[in-house]
Amino acid sequence: MFDDPRMLISLGTTVATLAGAFAVVRFEVKNITSILRDLESRLRDMDKISDSQEVAIQNLTQRADVTSSMLAPKEREQRAREVATIKSELATAIRDLEVLKKMHNGEHK
């Protein structure tokens, strides 16, 4: 079977071609694997950045909602009423205190 030199040369070139092709494929697989690892690392970094941005957006949205509710007309009206009530009670307390001062100083009326 291997008596013919042409057959040996043909078989040798086929084996050499296959070995070369295997080496090229192996190199390309290593190269692609390296690229995939790099891409995965970048994707994970981008995912972390995206997560932190989402948390920041949620915090800002929550703050805006709280501020908006504090500045809502209904809330402001309620606060104005509370302030007016406190001012009225304070004025009454000051008048009562003045009466007590006069009583203490000897002017009982």
C-alpha positions in Angstrom: 0.0 0.0 0.0 2.8 2.5 0.9 5.1 1.3 -2.0 4.2 4.1 -4.2 6.2 7.3 -3.3 3.5 9.5 -4.7 1.0 8.0 -2.3 3.4 8.7 0.6 3.9 12.3 -0.5 0.2 12.7 -0.9 -0.4 11.2 2.5 2.3 13.4 4.0 1.0 16.6 2.6 -2.5 15.7 3.7 -1.3 15.1 7.3 0.8 18.3 7.2 -2.2 20.2 5.9 -4.4 18.8 8.6 -1.9 19.5 11.3 -1.5 23.1 10.1 -5.3 23.5 9.9 -5.6 22.1 13.5 -2.9 24.6 14.7 -4.8 27.5 13.1 -8.1 26.4 14.5 -6.5 25.9 18.0 -5.0 29.4 17.8 -8.3 31.0 16.6 -10.2 29.2 19.4 -7.8 30.6 22.0 -8.1 34.0 20.4 -11.9 33.9 20.4 -11.9 32.6 24.0 -9.7 35.5 25.1 -12.0 38.0 23.3 -15.1 36.4 24.9 -13.5 36.7 28.4 -12.8 40.4 27.7 -16.3 41.0 26.5 -17.8 39.2 29.5 -15.6 41.3 31.9 -16.7 44.5 30.1 -20.3 43.4 30.2 -20.2 42.7 33.9 -18.6 46.2 34.5 -21.3 47.8 32.4 -24.0 45.9 34.3 -22.5 47.1 37.6 -22.6 50.7 36.3 -26.1 50.3 35.1 -27.3 48.9 38.4 -25.7 51.8 40.3 -27.3 54.3 37.9 -30.7 52.6 38.4 -30.3 53.0 42.2 -29.4 56.6 41.8 -32.4 57.3 39.5 -34.7 55.5 42.0 -33.3 57.6 44.9 -33.7 60.9 42.9 -37.3 59.9 41.9 -38.1 59.1 45.5 -36.7 62.5 46.6 -38.6 64.3 43.9 -41.8 62.5 45.0 -41.3 63.5 48.6 -40.5 67.1 47.7 -43.5 67.2 45.4 -45.8 65.9 48.1 -44.4 68.5 50.6 -45.0 71.3 48.1 -48.5 70.1 47.1 -51.2 72.7 47.5 -53.1 70.5 49.9 -50.1 70.0 52.1 -49.2 73.7 52.0 -52.8 74.6 53.0 -52.6 72.2 55.9 -49.3 73.6 57.1 -50.6 77.2 56.8 -53.6 76.2 59.0 -51.3 74.6 61.5 -49.1 77.7 61.6 -52.1 80.0 62.0 -53.4 77.8 64.9 -50.0 77.9 66.6 -49.8 81.7 66.2 -53.2 82.1 67.7 -52.4 79.8 70.6 -49.1 81.7 71.1 -50.9 85.1 71.2 -53.4 83.7 73.8 -50.5 82.4 75.9 -48.8 85.8 75.8 -51.9 87.6 76.8 -52.4 85.1 79.7 -48.8 85.6 80.7 -49.2 89.4 80.7 -52.3 89.0 83.0 -50.3 86.8 85.4 -47.4 89.3 85.4 -49.7 92.1 86.3 -51.2 89.9 89.1 -47.8 89.1 90.4 -46.7 92.7 90.4 -49.6 93.7 92.5 -52.1 95.0 90.0 -54.9 92.6 90.6 -57.8 93.3 88.2 
